[in-house]
Amino acid sequence: MNVYKKQIIGWALSTVLVVGLFSCDDEIDASSTVTTEEITVGDFHEVEVSNDFDVEIFDAEDSDEYVLIESNENLHKYIQAFQEEGRLVIRMDKGTNISGRTILKARVYTNKPIEYISVSGASRLTASDVMYGDDVTFELSGASFLRTNVDSVSTMIAQVTGGSNFEVQGQANSIDVEVTGGSRIQDARLEVNMANVILSGGSTAEMAILKEIRLSASGASVLKYAGDATIKAIDLTSGSTIEKLDQ
């Protein structure tokens, strides 16, 4: 074999090795022992959760803000829970593959108003006893779930996509929502004065609207509302509907 052919073969083998190194994700068999670790974090006003985590947020009252991570003992080193520029992030290391019965839970304690929550990657978040700022934004994607109460916020923005489910109750002066891909915003106990609603892809939104409705709906989507709001603008296509609920 001449030198040129040896160089070509050597280059090809090196390429395969490099590609293999970068394409091999960690694969861990979750241990049967479940442990809890406490992580102290700085002040935050935003929360971002992903990678199939189950998260609850509680009022910390007078204590410092911290996070309790409950997981399989050998998974803790692959879990990221940190605060950066006012945002608490909870997720797994990128590219981590896990087999077996996996426990990924977090209990978050804070005494600061929350202004933003993002839930993605089939994660679930419950925040029933939380303070919110005057303006709050929620983003859900990837078949995720969020349940919460809002208490007299000025403006609420919500983007719910990818078959996600947002259960919310409370009061807001105005709400601006986009619900797509078979997602849902539900609970007629959410009461707003003015609503700007965009629905598509078989999605549903349900709430009480007292003053004004602006609606654009497509793809057999449905807005269900209680209250005596005036419809200021409406665009219904592809079998979409608006339904008034009995009070």
URQUI-V242806 format. One record per helix or strand of 2 or more residues. SS is the DSSP state (H for helix, E for strand). FROM is the first residue (numbers start at 1). TO is the last residue. If there is no record, write none. Layout:
# URQUI-V242806
((SS;FROM;TO) (SS;FROM;TO))
This chain:
# URQUI-V242806
((H;3;23) (E;26;29) (E;34;40) (E;46;49) (E;54;59) (E;66;72) (H;73;78) (E;79;84) (E;87;92) (E;96;99) (E;104;110) (E;114;119) (E;124;127) (E;132;140) (E;145;160) (E;165;179) (E;184;186) (E;190;199) (E;204;217) (E;222;226) (E;230;236) (E;241;244))
